[in-house]
């Protein structure tokens, strides 16, 4: 376990800006509903990829396929160069072939959910040290020290012993970001992190995410905040009805959208 | 503005315990106990003291053992109904329905007089190492009470497991927890927190179910009271003492569970 974790950074040093996430010809069907129709996506180390698109365009599903929270119907997914081994599950879909492999890959992907999903029976600091201590095998004292740094960073150190139910939505989401950072993620996955927040709380969360983007963290960000996406993203992907309609730099996507659907979408949301 | 009597007593909180209504209740209680001690017959008590303590101990260990094993059995029963495939969830559902749908007395008797009376017919059972166990009454009592508790709590845990927010389980999976770790670190603790008030009630009910074991010759606290009545024809005094003892035990159980519940963070908004 430790050996494989150590091996990954060395590989990165040798190959600067290695491919962190690689998705190829991804299909996802929910029964008769064809949500993703052959999407390919790639993110190098340090990239901030924003996935935008209308409701039902498949952007959350795409993100959730990357760590196999949704099993793709077909396609190839590579995380830090390692392909997730999939097998057919007999119902026309796939599932991870090797449970240990997918658990190891997941443990280094920091996921932040729309509905925060902090564990409600643990205090904030317990939430943050949970994965380091119980999945990654970090010593408790070291994990607590690291967690305090992260909580200070998201401005929640004084709330360390508070249960999630006693925190505002914005505080919970900042706590969830600290929890994701605690696993020292190679890639951060954000699934509409501000969609469930009251408007006046959106700013504090975007502030934290923006800070992470500026320090060069690799992130994949599904978002409805177009202004924010334009500011922090290095690359923007527009999904429409399960297909990758257009992608490019933020200025290209928002400044001079080519496809008619993207033009419509941008007119609608801005 | 004059102070009304209620606000006055609110202001003098330090007196606390000795508010007027409490003093009256205490006086009534002391009167009742004194009257019971003076006017009723307690001369049998020294003779049966040792037996009563042994009976009390039997009641308590049967309660603890059946609750612990019943709860352990209830976890797979609840889990199977929530997440298991049909071939697991249907039997679990059936078990809970049968147990909850039939009287506990019947279950105890079916096990003791039914299954228990079959064993002696087979020589290999009599020669086996289990024979000293299966010829006694308490294993059947413990088994019946365990299955009963498992049936009721299995249903409670089904609801509790189903009530844990999916997103929290998903977050656990997303951070690389194995299935077992998701269960142990997130699913089970939260289900127990949800179920705790109900578990408290079920445990109290279980305590009050233990006297049924007296019907199959296990000498618990209730059996001792019966013995006193048979031997001495004193009827009310042992029953009163019995009622008092069960009330104290119930109070103790409720207190323990309240302490556990107090540690659960209360959800707001």
Interface residues (C-beta under 8 A of the other chain):
Chain A: X67 X69 X99 X103 X104 X105 X106 X107 X108 X109 X111 X113 X115 X116 X117 X118 X119 X120 X121 X130 X131 X134 X135 X163 X165 X166 X179 X183
Chain B: X165 X167 X168 X170 X171 X172 X173 X174 X175 X176 X177 X178 X181 X185 X186 X189 X190 X193 X264 X265 X266 X267 X268 X269
